[in-house]
């Protein structure tokens, strides 16, 4: 069974994933909207920047976040003047890092959904007297529903599964930054394979259930429109 | 000034648009021209979906765009209805919710088209609880038209609403468009490149070519002007307006009156005084110097020749004036020479066939 520390790690993981996903859905939807509808020169550079976590080793990302967020880094100095202290090795630091790390997994499905729907539905809404804000809420968002669902699930699952970035920026503080993936690593390192197995198997089961649920939900959503 | 008064100047890549035109406050104005002549861009400018960097737009005296004063009303503030080329219903809403989407956003005091009226006019009552994906192309476009009407627009803009449909769906919708024309007093600006639709629907024509307005005016005048391309080719025809005068039950005929005289057509089930539109192809009109004795042709009108142009070697298009109603005739150059036909001459036009358009 799960030990008390493992249980704490699981709860922390879920808390981290839930909070990161909530922030990601707001930030990611806004960013995806801008990227889908701009013809500006900055579209490609920003797209590339958002996609960086897809190709970078998590340790590279974690390393630079550590430098940026650290007491001598520019962001670290800023958070210190705000009285928030330095972010590394704190739960808040983990949230910020997770948001950056999982951003492409959230932005891309939403951006795809917005781009697939195209400008036409928004033009139709405008011709029916809907202001841009009204059209966004009543047309763009409902039409992007499958993309939003995929984004939320991918963002959540990806945050649950992250390891390298967490280790670099969060360290291994029980109850504060020790998430499930790190706990498994600790068990393996100390040769507690049985404990590692329980935790790893729960995560694998969780991942399977999540992916299956999304598949079924998307199938049903698509079916309802037919 | 009432009606629509517009000028849009913009460049779209290498293409230059510089279109100025007026549309009367009643009836259907068709923007007509070949693909790529800029007519859809003009319609999008009218809707505010596109902003021409130079130009103006005034509708019934209100400025919707005036670039000299940097004034531009965004689409959602313009009292328009817009019907897109492909039926663009919201797939996530039922037909009823699609119809209500625009209506709900118009203040109640400005609603002049009742829900039931639009639903009846476009025949969409049986479809209300369905999802758009379950409708045929023609049904979707009818819903889209009803949805646009329910915003009680002061100007209805239609971008080739039939072009994405198959022939059957087209024939299915055209009568509804004609009813729109007769039942509602909303002015319509309609983009088309199909002469058939123009002949059936247009009252006023704006002829476009390469981003510019080549000519504009009443349909019957522009169809028959010898300096414009519509008067040439196999489809060259005049459109005449007439009213039902009487029926002849014995011979199964209907008589119609138009300024140039009385027209006889096969029996039509129409009430006396009903307004009808007919098309007379230039190829069906022949000219004689005096009314023929013993001819089987019933429709013969006294006309003046008002102009003629050689269409191709040996073939001449003759423009005729039947008491103010223009007609076209295609005859051979040989006939012109033998009969001594010239502008100003009084002749008789024999019409082999006339087709009611509605």
Contacts between the chains, C-beta under 8 A, distances in Angstrom:
chain1	res1	chain2	res2	distance
A	120	B	84	7.0
A	120	B	88	5.5
A	121	B	88	6.8
A	121	B	90	6.4
A	123	B	49	5.4
A	123	B	75	7.3
A	123	B	82	7.8
A	123	B	84	7.7
A	124	B	82	7.5
A	124	B	84	6.8
A	124	B	88	4.8
A	124	B	90	7.3
A	125	B	76	7.8
A	125	B	90	8.0
A	125	B	101	7.6
A	126	B	48	7.9
A	126	B	49	7.2
A	126	B	74	7.3
A	126	B	75	3.9
A	126	B	76	4.6
A	127	B	47	6.2
A	127	B	49	7.7
A	127	B	75	6.0
A	127	B	76	7.8
A	127	B	80	6.3
A	127	B	81	7.0
A	127	B	82	3.8
A	127	B	102	7.8
A	127	B	148	7.2
A	127	B	151	8.0
A	128	B	76	8.0
A	128	B	101	5.4
A	128	B	102	3.4
A	128	B	105	6.3
A	128	B	147	7.0
A	128	B	148	7.8
A	128	B	151	6.0
A	129	B	76	5.2
A	129	B	77	8.0
A	129	B	102	6.0
A	129	B	105	3.8
A	129	B	106	6.1
A	129	B	151	6.0
A	130	B	76	5.8
A	130	B	101	7.6
A	130	B	105	6.1
A	131	B	76	5.3
A	132	B	76	7.6
A	134	B	76	7.9
A	134	B	105	7.6
A	135	B	76	7.8
A	138	B	101	7.7
A	139	B	90	6.3
A	142	B	92	4.5
A	143	B	90	7.7
A	143	B	91	7.2
A	143	B	92	6.0
A	145	B	92	7.5
A	224	B	131	8.0
A	225	B	91	5.5
A	225	B	92	6.8
A	225	B	131	6.5
A	225	B	133	5.9
A	226	B	131	7.5
A	226	B	133	5.5
A	226	B	134	7.7
